[in-house]
Amino acid sequence: MVQYDFLDESFGALADPTRRGILRHLGQGPASVSELAERFEMTLTGIKKHIHLLEGAGMVVTEKRGRVRYCRLGANVFDRELAWMQEHRRMVEARMDRLGEFLERTEHDQ
């Protein structure tokens, strides 16, 4: 059976509006932790907790240059999540197709 443990971290990270805002902001380009803290009116400690969760989910990558830590979006952000959603969409569509075929057969039998 295929494991989807990463989804817990991914959807947990996306559950918070601040973290979604951070991802939206980083979609425009890299930013320092200090810039993000200022943008979201948070303490450095608070923003670091959000970044840590996003980093754990593979959505954000951080890099220290000198005394400054920069954040950017991960290389393949949402690829795994999108693949999971597409797989489930195909499964649901196949079930709906089978249901439609069944209903057509039973309608003709009456």
N, CA, C and O atoms as a GROMACS GRO file, in nm:
protein
  440
    1MET      N    1   0.084  -0.118   0.000
    1MET     CA    2   0.000   0.000   0.000
    1MET      C    3   0.089   0.125   0.000
    1MET      O    4   0.190   0.131   0.070
    2VAL      N    5   0.050   0.224  -0.079
    2VAL     CA    6   0.125   0.348  -0.088
    2VAL      C    7   0.101   0.430   0.039
    2VAL      O    8  -0.012   0.439   0.087
    3GLN      N    9   0.207   0.488   0.091
    3GLN     CA   10   0.198   0.568   0.213
    3GLN      C   11   0.180   0.715   0.179
    3GLN      O   12   0.245   0.768   0.089
    4TYR      N   13   0.092   0.780   0.252
    4TYR     CA   14   0.065   0.922   0.231
    4TYR      C   15   0.086   1.000   0.360
    4TYR      O   16   0.012   1.094   0.388
    5ASP      N   17   0.185   0.961   0.439
    5ASP     CA   18   0.210   1.029   0.566
    5ASP      C   19   0.240   1.178   0.546
    5ASP      O   20   0.210   1.260   0.634
    6PHE      N   21   0.297   1.213   0.434
    6PHE     CA   22   0.333   1.352   0.408
    6PHE      C   23   0.210   1.442   0.406
    6PHE      O   24   0.221   1.562   0.431
    7LEU      N   25   0.094   1.386   0.377
    7LEU     CA   26  -0.028   1.467   0.370
    7LEU      C   27  -0.064   1.529   0.504
    7LEU      O   28  -0.116   1.640   0.508
    8ASP      N   29  -0.035   1.459   0.614
    8ASP     CA   30  -0.064   1.515   0.746
    8ASP      C   31   0.014   1.645   0.765
    8ASP      O   32  -0.043   1.745   0.810
    9GLU      N   33   0.141   1.644   0.732
    9GLU     CA   34   0.223   1.765   0.746
    9GLU      C   35   0.180   1.872   0.645
    9GLU      O   36   0.172   1.990   0.679
   10SER      N   37   0.152   1.830   0.523
   10SER     CA   38   0.114   1.926   0.419
   10SER      C   39  -0.016   1.998   0.454
   10SER      O   40  -0.021   2.121   0.455
   11PHE      N   41  -0.120   1.921   0.482
   11PHE     CA   42  -0.248   1.984   0.510
   11PHE      C   43  -0.248   2.054   0.645
   11PHE      O   44  -0.319   2.153   0.663
   12GLY      N   45  -0.168   2.005   0.739
   12GLY     CA   46  -0.152   2.076   0.866
   12GLY      C   47  -0.087   2.211   0.844
   12GLY      O   48  -0.127   2.311   0.904
   13ALA      N   49   0.014   2.214   0.759
   13ALA     CA   50   0.082   2.341   0.729
   13ALA      C   51  -0.012   2.438   0.659
   13ALA      O   52  -0.008   2.558   0.684
   14LEU      N   53  -0.096   2.387   0.572
   14LEU     CA   54  -0.188   2.473   0.496
   14LEU      C   55  -0.310   2.515   0.577
   14LEU      O   56  -0.386   2.602   0.534
   15ALA      N   57  -0.330   2.455   0.693
   15ALA     CA   58  -0.450   2.484   0.773
   15ALA      C   59  -0.447   2.623   0.835
   15ALA      O   60  -0.550   2.675   0.876
   16ASP      N   61  -0.330   2.684   0.841
   16ASP     CA   62  -0.317   2.814   0.908
   16ASP      C   63  -0.310   2.927   0.805
   16ASP      O   64  -0.232   2.920   0.711
   17PRO      N   65  -0.391   3.031   0.823
   17PRO     CA   66  -0.390   3.141   0.725
   17PRO      C   67  -0.257   3.216   0.717
   17PRO      O   68  -0.220   3.265   0.610
   18THR      N   69  -0.184   3.224   0.827
   18THR     CA   70  -0.053   3.291   0.823
   18THR      C   71   0.043   3.212   0.735
   18THR      O   72   0.117   3.270   0.656
   19ARG      N   73   0.043   3.080   0.750
   19ARG     CA   74   0.133   2.998   0.668
   19ARG      C   75   0.094   3.006   0.520
   19ARG      O   76   0.182   3.008   0.433
   20ARG      N   77  -0.034   3.009   0.491
   20ARG     CA   78  -0.077   3.026   0.351
   20ARG      C   79  -0.031   3.163   0.300
   20ARG      O   80   0.008   3.176   0.184
   21GLY      N   81  -0.037   3.264   0.384
   21GLY     CA   82   0.010   3.397   0.346
   21GLY      C   83   0.160   3.398   0.320
   21GLY      O   84   0.206   3.463   0.226
   22ILE      N   85   0.234   3.326   0.402
   22ILE     CA   86   0.379   3.316   0.382
   22ILE      C   87   0.408   3.252   0.246
   22ILE      O   88   0.493   3.300   0.171
   23LEU      N   89   0.337   3.144   0.214
   23LEU     CA   90   0.357   3.079   0.084
   23LEU      C   91   0.323   3.173  -0.030
   23LEU      O   92   0.395   3.179  -0.130
   24ARG      N   93   0.214   3.246  -0.016
   24ARG     CA   94   0.174   3.343  -0.120
   24ARG      C   95   0.283   3.448  -0.137
   24ARG      O   96   0.320   3.483  -0.250
   25HIS      N   97   0.335   3.499  -0.025
   25HIS     CA   98   0.439   3.601  -0.029
   25HIS      C   99   0.566   3.546  -0.094
   25HIS      O  100   0.628   3.613  -0.177
   26LEU      N  101   0.605   3.425  -0.056
   26LEU     CA  102   0.727   3.366  -0.112
   26LEU      C  103   0.709   3.329  -0.259
   26LEU      O  104   0.807   3.311  -0.331
   27GLY      N  105   0.585   3.318  -0.304
   27GLY     CA  106   0.559   3.294  -0.446
   27GLY      C  107   0.605   3.410  -0.532
   27GLY      O  108   0.626   3.395  -0.653
   28GLN      N  109   0.622   3.527  -0.470
   28GLN     CA  110   0.670   3.645  -0.541
   28GLN      C  111   0.822   3.656  -0.538
   28GLN      O  112   0.881   3.737  -0.609
   29GLY      N  113   0.885   3.573  -0.454
   29GLY     CA  114   1.030   3.574  -0.445
   29GLY      C  115   1.076   3.548  -0.302
   29GLY      O  116   0.996   3.555  -0.209
   30PRO      N  117   1.205   3.518  -0.285
   30PRO     CA  118   1.258   3.491  -0.152
   30PRO      C  119   1.244   3.610  -0.058
   30PRO      O  120   1.233   3.725  -0.102
   31ALA      N  121   1.245   3.581   0.071
   31ALA     CA  122   1.237   3.686   0.172
   31ALA      C  123   1.312   3.640   0.295
   31ALA      O  124   1.322   3.520   0.321
   32SER      N  125   1.365   3.734   0.370
   32SER     CA  126   1.433   3.699   0.494
   32SER      C  127   1.329   3.673   0.602
   32SER      O  128   1.214   3.716   0.590
   33VAL      N  129   1.371   3.603   0.706
   33VAL     CA  130   1.282   3.576   0.819
   33VAL      C  131   1.236   3.708   0.880
   33VAL      O  132   1.120   3.723   0.916
   34SER      N  133   1.327   3.805   0.890
   34SER     CA  134   1.292   3.936   0.945
   34SER      C  135   1.187   4.007   0.860
   34SER      O  136   1.094   4.067   0.914
   35GLU      N  137   1.202   4.000   0.729
   35GLU     CA  138   1.104   4.061   0.640
   35GLU      C  139   0.966   3.997   0.658
   35GLU      O  140   0.864   4.066   0.660
   36LEU      N  141   0.964   3.865   0.670
   36LEU     CA  142   0.838   3.795   0.689
   36LEU      C  143   0.775   3.831   0.823
   36LEU      O  144   0.654   3.852   0.832
   37ALA      N  145   0.857   3.839   0.927
   37ALA     CA  146   0.805   3.876   1.059
   37ALA      C  147   0.742   4.015   1.054
   37ALA      O  148   0.635   4.038   1.111
   38GLU      N  149   0.808   4.107   0.986
   38GLU     CA  150   0.755   4.243   0.974
   38GLU      C  151   0.627   4.244   0.890
   38GLU      O  152   0.529   4.309   0.927
   39ARG      N  153   0.630   4.173   0.780
   39ARG     CA  154   0.513   4.168   0.690
   39ARG      C  155   0.390   4.113   0.760
   39ARG      O  156   0.279   4.162   0.738
   40PHE      N  157   0.408   4.011   0.844
   40PHE     CA  158   0.296   3.947   0.912
   40PHE      C  159   0.277   3.994   1.055
   40PHE      O  160   0.200   3.938   1.132
   41GLU      N  161   0.351   4.101   1.090
   41GLU     CA  162   0.340   4.164   1.222
   41GLU      C  163   0.351   4.060   1.334
   41GLU      O  164   0.265   4.051   1.421
   42MET      N  165   0.459   3.983   1.328
   42MET     CA  166   0.485   3.878   1.426
   42MET      C  167   0.625   3.894   1.484
   42MET      O  168   0.710   3.963   1.427
   43THR      N  169   0.647   3.830   1.596
   43THR     CA  170   0.782   3.824   1.651
   43THR      C  171   0.865   3.729   1.566
   43THR      O  172   0.811   3.647   1.492
   44LEU      N  173   0.997   3.740   1.578
   44LEU     CA  174   1.084   3.647   1.506
   44LEU      C  175   1.057   3.504   1.550
   44LEU      O  176   1.056   3.412   1.468
   45THR      N  177   1.036   3.484   1.680
   45THR     CA  178   1.007   3.350   1.732
   45THR      C  179   0.879   3.294   1.670
   45THR      O  180   0.875   3.177   1.631
   46GLY      N  181   0.777   3.376   1.662
   46GLY     CA  182   0.649   3.333   1.605
   46GLY      C  183   0.661   3.296   1.459
   46GLY      O  184   0.609   3.192   1.417
   47ILE      N  185   0.727   3.379   1.381
   47ILE     CA  186   0.738   3.351   1.237
   47ILE      C  187   0.827   3.231   1.214
   47ILE      O  188   0.804   3.154   1.120
   48LYS      N  189   0.929   3.212   1.298
   48LYS     CA  190   1.017   3.096   1.284
   48LYS      C  191   0.941   2.966   1.305
   48LYS      O  192   0.971   2.866   1.239
   49LYS      N  193   0.845   2.965   1.395
   49LYS     CA  194   0.763   2.845   1.417
   49LYS      C  195   0.683   2.812   1.292
   49LYS      O  196   0.674   2.695   1.253
   50HIS      N  197   0.627   2.913   1.228
   50HIS     CA  198   0.552   2.891   1.104
   50HIS      C  199   0.644   2.840   0.994
   50HIS      O  200   0.610   2.746   0.922
   51ILE      N  201   0.760   2.901   0.981
   51ILE     CA  202   0.855   2.861   0.877
   51ILE      C  203   0.903   2.718   0.901
   51ILE      O  204   0.918   2.641   0.807
   52HIS      N  205   0.925   2.683   1.026
   52HIS     CA  206   0.969   2.548   1.060
   52HIS      C  207   0.865   2.444   1.014
   52HIS      O  208   0.902   2.340   0.958
   53LEU      N  209   0.738   2.472   1.038
   53LEU     CA  210   0.633   2.380   0.994
   53LEU      C  211   0.628   2.370   0.841
   53LEU      O  212   0.612   2.260   0.786
   54LEU      N  213   0.640   2.482   0.773
   54LEU     CA  214   0.639   2.482   0.627
   54LEU      C  215   0.762   2.409   0.572
   54LEU      O  216   0.753   2.339   0.472
   55GLU      N  217   0.873   2.426   0.639
   55GLU     CA  218   0.996   2.358   0.598
   55GLU      C  219   0.983   2.207   0.618
   55GLU      O  220   1.026   2.129   0.533
   56GLY      N  221   0.924   2.167   0.730
   56GLY     CA  222   0.902   2.025   0.757
   56GLY      C  223   0.811   1.959   0.654
   56GLY      O  224   0.824   1.840   0.626
   57ALA      N  225   0.719   2.037   0.599
   57ALA     CA  226   0.628   1.986   0.496
   57ALA      C  227   0.690   1.993   0.356
   57ALA      O  228   0.627   1.951   0.259
   58GLY      N  229   0.812   2.045   0.346
   58GLY     CA  230   0.880   2.053   0.218
   58GLY      C  231   0.832   2.166   0.129
   58GLY      O  232   0.861   2.169   0.010
   59MET      N  233   0.760   2.260   0.187
   59MET     CA  234   0.705   2.370   0.108
   59MET      C  235   0.796   2.491   0.104
   59MET      O  236   0.788   2.573   0.012
   60VAL      N  237   0.884   2.502   0.202
   60VAL     CA  238   0.976   2.615   0.213
   60VAL      C  239   1.116   2.562   0.238
   60VAL      O  240   1.136   2.463   0.309
   61VAL      N  241   1.212   2.629   0.179
   61VAL     CA  242   1.354   2.598   0.201
   61VAL      C  243   1.418   2.724   0.260
   61VAL      O  244   1.391   2.834   0.213
   62THR      N  245   1.502   2.706   0.362
   62THR     CA  246   1.572   2.821   0.419
   62THR      C  247   1.721   2.805   0.396
   62THR      O  248   1.774   2.695   0.384
   63GLU      N  249   1.786   2.919   0.391
   63GLU     CA  250   1.930   2.922   0.369
   63GLU      C  251   1.988   3.041   0.444
   63GLU      O  252   1.936   3.153   0.435
   64LYS      N  253   2.094   3.016   0.519
   64LYS     CA  254   2.156   3.124   0.594
   64LYS      C  255   2.271   3.182   0.513
   64LYS      O  256   2.360   3.111   0.468
   65ARG      N  257   2.266   3.315   0.495
   65ARG     CA  258   2.374   3.387   0.427
   65ARG      C  259   2.423   3.493   0.523
   65ARG      O  260   2.354   3.592   0.550
   66GLY      N  261   2.542   3.472   0.575
   66GLY     CA  262   2.594   3.563   0.677
   66GLY      C  263   2.510   3.552   0.802
   66GLY      O  264   2.497   3.444   0.860
   67ARG      N  265   2.452   3.663   0.844
   67ARG     CA  266   2.369   3.664   0.965
   67ARG      C  267   2.220   3.656   0.933
   67ARG      O  268   2.137   3.657   1.024
   68VAL      N  269   2.187   3.648   0.805
   68VAL     CA  270   2.047   3.654   0.763
   68VAL      C  271   2.001   3.519   0.710
   68VAL      O  272   2.070   3.457   0.629
   69ARG      N  273   1.884   3.473   0.755
   69ARG     CA  274   1.824   3.350   0.704
   69ARG      C  275   1.716   3.388   0.603
   69ARG      O  276   1.623   3.463   0.634
   70TYR      N  277   1.730   3.334   0.481
   70TYR     CA  278   1.635   3.360   0.373
   70TYR      C  279   1.545   3.239   0.352
   70TYR      O  280   1.585   3.124   0.372
   71CYS      N  281   1.424   3.266   0.310
   71CYS     CA  282   1.325   3.162   0.282
   71CYS      C  283   1.282   3.173   0.136
   71CYS      O  284   1.273   3.282   0.080
   72ARG      N  285   1.257   3.057   0.076
   72ARG     CA  286   1.201   3.053  -0.060
   72ARG      C  287   1.114   2.930  -0.069
   72ARG      O  288   1.121   2.839   0.014
   73LEU      N  289   1.030   2.927  -0.172
   73LEU     CA  290   0.944   2.811  -0.192
   73LEU      C  291   1.029   2.690  -0.227
   73LEU      O  292   1.134   2.703  -0.290
   74GLY      N  293   0.985   2.571  -0.185
   74GLY     CA  294   1.052   2.447  -0.222
   74GLY      C  295   1.043   2.427  -0.372
   74GLY      O  296   0.956   2.483  -0.438
   75ALA      N  297   1.132   2.346  -0.426
   75ALA     CA  298   1.141   2.327  -0.570
   75ALA      C  299   1.013   2.270  -0.631
   75ALA      O  300   0.968   2.318  -0.736
   76ASN      N  301   0.955   2.172  -0.568
   76ASN     CA  302   0.837   2.106  -0.625
   76ASN      C  303   0.719   2.117  -0.529
   76ASN      O  304   0.651   2.018  -0.500
   77VAL      N  305   0.696   2.236  -0.482
   77VAL     CA  306   0.590   2.257  -0.384
   77VAL      C  307   0.457   2.207  -0.441
   77VAL      O  308   0.421   2.243  -0.553
   78PHE      N  309   0.387   2.128  -0.367
   78PHE     CA  310   0.254   2.074  -0.399
   78PHE      C  311   0.252   1.964  -0.503
   78PHE      O  312   0.144   1.915  -0.535
   79ASP      N  313   0.365   1.921  -0.558
   79ASP     CA  314   0.363   1.814  -0.658
   79ASP      C  315   0.306   1.685  -0.598
   79ASP      O  316   0.221   1.620  -0.660
   80ARG      N  317   0.352   1.647  -0.480
   80ARG     CA  318   0.302   1.523  -0.418
   80ARG      C  319   0.155   1.534  -0.383
   80ARG      O  320   0.078   1.440  -0.403
   81GLU      N  321   0.116   1.649  -0.330
   81GLU     CA  322  -0.023   1.670  -0.290
   81GLU      C  323  -0.115   1.668  -0.413
   81GLU      O  324  -0.223   1.610  -0.410
   82LEU      N  325  -0.070   1.732  -0.520
   82LEU     CA  326  -0.149   1.735  -0.643
   82LEU      C  327  -0.163   1.594  -0.701
   82LEU      O  328  -0.271   1.557  -0.747
   83ALA      N  329  -0.056   1.517  -0.700
   83ALA     CA  330  -0.062   1.378  -0.750
   83ALA      C  331  -0.163   1.297  -0.668
   83ALA      O  332  -0.238   1.218  -0.724
   84TRP      N  333  -0.164   1.316  -0.537
   84TRP     CA  334  -0.259   1.246  -0.450
   84TRP      C  335  -0.402   1.285  -0.485
   84TRP      O  336  -0.490   1.199  -0.496
   85MET      N  337  -0.426   1.414  -0.503
   85MET     CA  338  -0.561   1.462  -0.536
   85MET      C  339  -0.606   1.411  -0.673
   85MET      O  340  -0.722   1.373  -0.690
   86GLN      N  341  -0.515   1.409  -0.769
   86GLN     CA  342  -0.550   1.361  -0.902
   86GLN      C  343  -0.584   1.212  -0.900
   86GLN      O  344  -0.676   1.167  -0.968
   87GLU      N  345  -0.508   1.137  -0.821
   87GLU     CA  346  -0.535   0.993  -0.808
   87GLU      C  347  -0.674   0.970  -0.750
   87GLU      O  348  -0.749   0.885  -0.799
   88HIS      N  349  -0.709   1.044  -0.648
   88HIS     CA  350  -0.841   1.028  -0.586
   88HIS      C  351  -0.952   1.079  -0.677
   88HIS      O  352  -1.062   1.024  -0.677
   89ARG      N  353  -0.924   1.181  -0.753
   89ARG     CA  354  -1.024   1.230  -0.849
   89ARG      C  355  -1.053   1.123  -0.954
   89ARG      O  356  -1.169   1.098  -0.988
   90ARG      N  357  -0.946   1.059  -1.006
   90ARG     CA  358  -0.965   0.951  -1.104
   90ARG      C  359  -1.046   0.837  -1.044
   90ARG      O  360  -1.133   0.781  -1.111
   91MET      N  361  -1.020   0.803  -0.919
   91MET     CA  362  -1.091   0.696  -0.852
   91MET      C  363  -1.240   0.731  -0.839
   91MET      O  364  -1.326   0.647  -0.867
   92VAL      N  365  -1.271   0.852  -0.797
   92VAL     CA  366  -1.410   0.895  -0.782
   92VAL      C  367  -1.479   0.900  -0.918
   92VAL      O  368  -1.593   0.857  -0.931
   93GLU      N  369  -1.411   0.951  -1.019
   93GLU     CA  370  -1.469   0.957  -1.153
   93GLU      C  371  -1.499   0.817  -1.206
   93GLU      O  372  -1.602   0.795  -1.269
   94ALA      N  373  -1.407   0.722  -1.181
   94ALA     CA  374  -1.430   0.584  -1.225
   94ALA      C  375  -1.552   0.525  -1.154
   94ALA      O  376  -1.631   0.455  -1.216
   95ARG      N  377  -1.567   0.553  -1.027
   95ARG     CA  378  -1.684   0.504  -0.954
   95ARG      C  379  -1.812   0.566  -1.009
   95ARG      O  380  -1.913   0.497  -1.024
   96MET      N  381  -1.807   0.694  -1.039
   96MET     CA  382  -1.925   0.762  -1.094
   96MET      C  383  -1.959   0.705  -1.233
   96MET      O  384  -2.077   0.690  -1.266
   97ASP      N  385  -1.857   0.675  -1.314
   97ASP     CA  386  -1.880   0.614  -1.445
   97ASP      C  387  -1.947   0.479  -1.429
   97ASP      O  388  -2.042   0.448  -1.501
   98ARG      N  389  -1.899   0.398  -1.335
   98ARG     CA  390  -1.960   0.266  -1.311
   98ARG      C  391  -2.104   0.280  -1.263
   98ARG      O  392  -2.191   0.203  -1.302
   99LEU      N  393  -2.128   0.378  -1.178
   99LEU     CA  394  -2.264   0.403  -1.130
   99LEU      C  395  -2.354   0.443  -1.247
   99LEU      O  396  -2.467   0.395  -1.257
  100GLY      N  397  -2.306   0.530  -1.334
  100GLY     CA  398  -2.383   0.571  -1.451
  100GLY      C  399  -2.415   0.453  -1.542
  100GLY      O  400  -2.527   0.440  -1.591
  101GLU      N  401  -2.316   0.367  -1.563
  101GLU     CA  402  -2.338   0.248  -1.645
  101GLU      C  403  -2.441   0.156  -1.581
  101GLU      O  404  -2.527   0.102  -1.650
  102PHE      N  405  -2.433   0.138  -1.451
  102PHE     CA  406  -2.529   0.055  -1.379
  102PHE      C  407  -2.670   0.113  -1.391
  102PHE      O  408  -2.766   0.039  -1.417
  103LEU      N  409  -2.683   0.242  -1.374
  103LEU     CA  410  -2.814   0.306  -1.383
  103LEU      C  411  -2.872   0.294  -1.523
  103LEU      O  412  -2.993   0.272  -1.539
  104GLU      N  413  -2.788   0.307  -1.624
  104GLU     CA  414  -2.835   0.289  -1.762
  104GLU      C  415  -2.884   0.148  -1.785
  104GLU      O  416  -2.989   0.128  -1.847
  105ARG      N  417  -2.809   0.048  -1.737
  105ARG     CA  418  -2.850  -0.092  -1.753
  105ARG      C  419  -2.981  -0.119  -1.682
  105ARG      O  420  -3.070  -0.182  -1.738
  106THR      N  421  -2.994  -0.072  -1.560
  106THR     CA  422  -3.117  -0.099  -1.484
  106THR      C  423  -3.235  -0.022  -1.543
  106THR      O  424  -3.349  -0.068  -1.533
  107GLU      N  425  -3.210   0.092  -1.602
  107GLU     CA  426  -3.318   0.169  -1.664
  107GLU      C  427  -3.370   0.096  -1.788
  107GLU      O  428  -3.490   0.094  -1.814
  108HIS      N  429  -3.277   0.034  -1.865
  108HIS     CA  430  -3.316  -0.039  -1.986
  108HIS      C  431  -3.387  -0.169  -1.951
  108HIS      O  432  -3.470  -0.217  -2.027
  109ASP      N  433  -3.354  -0.227  -1.836
  109ASP     CA  434  -3.415  -0.353  -1.794
  109ASP      C  435  -3.560  -0.337  -1.749
  109ASP      O  436  -3.633  -0.436  -1.742
  110GLN      N  437  -3.601  -0.216  -1.720
  110GLN     CA  438  -3.737  -0.197  -1.668
  110GLN      C  439  -3.837  -0.177  -1.776
  110GLN      O  440  -3.956  -0.159  -1.748
   0.00000   0.00000   0.00000
